[in-house]
Amino acid sequence: MIRALLAAALLAPDLCRADVGINIYGLSWHLNADRAHAQGMDNWFNPGLGVRYRVPGERFDYFFDAGFYRDSARNTALLAGGAAHWRATERARLGLALVVFNSKTYNSGKTFVTPLPLIGWE
């Protein structure tokens, strides 16, 4: 109990600087369009919504996302995960996320966890 309170006190300044935002999903690009079309996964318009909880830091920004979107096979995909973004330069961000996905399209409809590399520009 004391450790939890101490950890909360140490993290409190960062948590007070946290941002909450909305993710708007919209488009996807398929590297092999012919193969995607043959598999029935060629939907490029992928509307969806999500929420993001971001905690900025000096060298890293941390965030947690949850959302849903219409995937490339026109099924609803659910996702949730956390990530760290390294501030490589003033504007460039590099990072890695660990994401839980669920959709009929991927992994035979079974929920799975996957790492995702991230590149961002602010």
C-alpha positions in Angstrom: 0.0 0.0 0.0 2.8 2.4 0.9 4.7 1.6 -2.3 1.5 2.3 -4.4 1.0 5.7 -2.7 4.7 6.5 -3.2 4.6 5.5 -6.8 1.4 7.6 -7.3 3.1 10.6 -5.7 6.1 10.3 -7.9 3.9 10.0 -11.0 1.5 12.7 -10.1 3.3 15.6 -11.8 3.4 13.7 -15.1 -0.3 12.6 -14.8 -1.4 16.2 -14.2 0.2 17.1 -17.5 -1.7 14.3 -19.3 -3.8 15.0 -22.5 -7.0 13.3 -23.6 -7.7 13.3 -27.3 -9.8 11.8 -30.0 -8.5 9.6 -32.8 -10.3 9.8 -36.1 -9.5 6.8 -38.3 -10.0 7.1 -42.0 -7.7 5.6 -44.7 -5.4 2.7 -45.4 -3.0 2.0 -48.2 -2.3 -1.5 -49.4 1.2 -2.2 -50.5 0.1 -5.0 -52.8 -3.3 -3.8 -54.1 -3.8 -6.8 -56.4 -3.4 -9.3 -53.6 -5.6 -7.3 -51.2 -8.3 -7.2 -53.9 -8.0 -11.0 -54.4 -8.4 -11.6 -50.7 -11.4 -9.2 -50.4 -9.4 -6.8 -48.2 -9.2 -3.8 -50.5 -11.4 -1.3 -48.6 -9.3 1.8 -48.4 -11.9 3.9 -46.5 -11.7 2.8 -42.8 -13.8 5.2 -40.7 -13.6 4.9 -36.9 -13.2 6.6 -33.6 -10.9 6.2 -30.6 -9.7 7.9 -27.5 -6.1 8.6 -26.5 -4.7 9.3 -23.1 -1.2 10.9 -23.5 1.4 11.6 -20.8 4.2 13.8 -22.2 7.7 13.4 -20.9 11.1 14.9 -21.5 12.5 12.2 -23.7 9.5 10.0 -24.2 5.7 10.5 -24.5 3.5 7.7 -23.3 0.0 7.1 -24.5 -2.8 4.6 -24.3 -5.4 4.2 -27.1 -8.7 2.4 -27.5 -11.0 2.5 -30.5 -12.8 0.9 -33.3 -12.8 1.2 -37.1 -14.1 -0.5 -40.3 -11.2 -2.6 -41.5 -10.0 -3.4 -45.0 -12.4 -6.4 -45.3 -15.3 -4.1 -44.1 -15.5 -5.7 -40.6 -15.5 -3.8 -37.3 -12.1 -4.0 -35.7 -11.6 -3.2 -32.0 -8.2 -2.1 -30.6 -6.6 -1.1 -27.3 -3.0 -0.6 -26.4 -0.1 1.4 -25.0 3.0 3.0 -26.5 6.1 5.0 -25.9 7.2 7.7 -28.4 10.8 8.8 -28.3 11.5 12.4 -29.2 14.2 11.7 -31.8 14.3 15.4 -32.8 12.3 18.6 -32.1 9.4 17.3 -34.3 10.2 13.6 -35.2 8.9 10.8 -33.0 9.8 7.1 -33.1 8.2 4.5 -30.9 6.7 1.1 -30.3 3.2 0.1 -29.3 1.8 -3.1 -27.9 -1.8 -3.4 -29.2 -4.7 -5.9 -28.6 -6.8 -6.4 -31.7 -10.1 -8.1 -32.4 -11.7 -8.4 -35.8 -13.2 -11.2 -38.0 -10.7 -10.2 -40.6 -7.4 -10.8 -38.7 -6.2 -14.0 -37.0 -9.4 -16.0 -37.9 -11.4 -13.7 -35.6 -9.4 -14.5 -32.5 -8.2 -11.7 -30.3 -4.4 -11.2 -30.5 -1.6 -8.9 -29.2 0.9 -7.5 -31.6 3.8 -4.9 -31.5 3.5 -2.0 -33.9 6.3 0.4 -34.9 5.4 4.0 -34.8 6.6 7.1 -36.7 5.2 10.5 -35.9 5.7 14.2 -36.8 4.5 17.0 -34.6 
